[in-house]
Amino acid sequence: REWRSMASSSEMPKYPGQIIRDAVEEPQPDETLWDAIKKNSEKFIEGLAFSVGFHRVRTWFMILATAIATFCCSEFMFNLQFNTSLSIVAVGTVFPVVFSINAAYQNREKALRHLDEIKSGLIYTYFIFGQWDAHHAGNTLEDAERVMCKLTVDIIKSLKACPEDPDEEREVHEITAQVYDSFQAIIEMAHRNTKVPPPVVNGLQMMLRGMMCNFTSIKTIKDMETPKGLRHLCFFLIIMTPILLGPYWAHFCRDGDHSDLDFMDYGCAAAYFIGLLYVIISSTLLRVQECLEDPFDGDGEDDINWQLFCTQMDKLPLHGVDGPELRKEEARLLEEELAAKKATEAAEGEDKEKKAA
């Protein structure tokens, strides 16, 4: 009878599954037409900047060189023209680049999976030492934080480094050696805990072993890039093919009726347009391959966000049973700091205005 009365009332407690469904099925605000136009316009501008931005010196050089080659092969200049199958040339040029992109993408995905394993291992290790510190098992959490902070910094430095001379290469080798030193220090800290059961120490030791294996795998992927011969071939083909096809671009407009155009002697607009389009497509594919080649250096659009990685690791002390309260307190302190900063800036602005007056 009590259960039926509860079921008929509006205060019926929700099951966990229903709570999850309510959270997932939270209604989203409808996207207006202006928002859709704005979002797609931003994507278009970003794609255009990625392909032919003003800082893409190589792309603009290729465009200029292709236009000059087409002009020089026109009837007014050297009259060098031939007709061929563009599909054969395009496939022979684009296929190596696409193959290299696929290889770089596969390596990137493997490296990201290994990095996720390292990150989860660091979080697990921090929580384990936090439990030992809470139960007075002989280790302080501050010592573990110090070693793990150094370990995280050394891992990031080792993965971001791109040595160009022997001195920098030796420095990177030293940083990599310090990563293994930190792993050894954590293992020694775990074995010094005489109050911790051996199975728990062995579990942590297996976790550290997995982290070391993942770090070694990432270093292997970083050091052993896609074949250099293939990358050099792709670079040569992408740079030279549009220029060498100058006679073909000059001959392209012969397939149509352009006899009434005065600029026919210098090459028609279709020739320059097709050459320009080919340059943009091929150079953009080459840039995609270069961005995927090393996702750790932080220079490309698709590289790892190391700032976010460090921020997440810095917030580890804010997790746990009392995590929500700690995070609320941190948010409150940040708001107070921001408000104080704004007040200081406003006061400085008023002082400047008084002095100017």
Secondary structure, 3 states (H helix, E strand, C coil): CHHHHHHHCCCCCCCHHHHHHHHHCCCCCCCCHHHHHHHHHHHHHHHHHHHHCCCCHHHHHHHHHHHHHHHHCCCCCCCCCCCCCHHHHHHHHHHHHHHHHHHHHHHHHHHHHHHHHHHHHHHHHHHHHHHHHHCCCCCCHHHHHHHHHHHHHHHHHHHHCCCCCHHHHHHHHHHHHHHHHHHHHHHHHHHCCCCCCHHHHHHHHHHHHHHHHHHHHHHHHHHCCCCHHHHHHHHHHHHHHHHHCHHHHHHHHHHCCCCCCHHHHHCCHHHHHHHHHHHHHHHHHHHHHHHHHCCCCCCCCCCCCHHHHHHHHHCHHHCCCCHHHHHHHHHHHHHHHHHHHHHHHHHHHHHHHHHHC
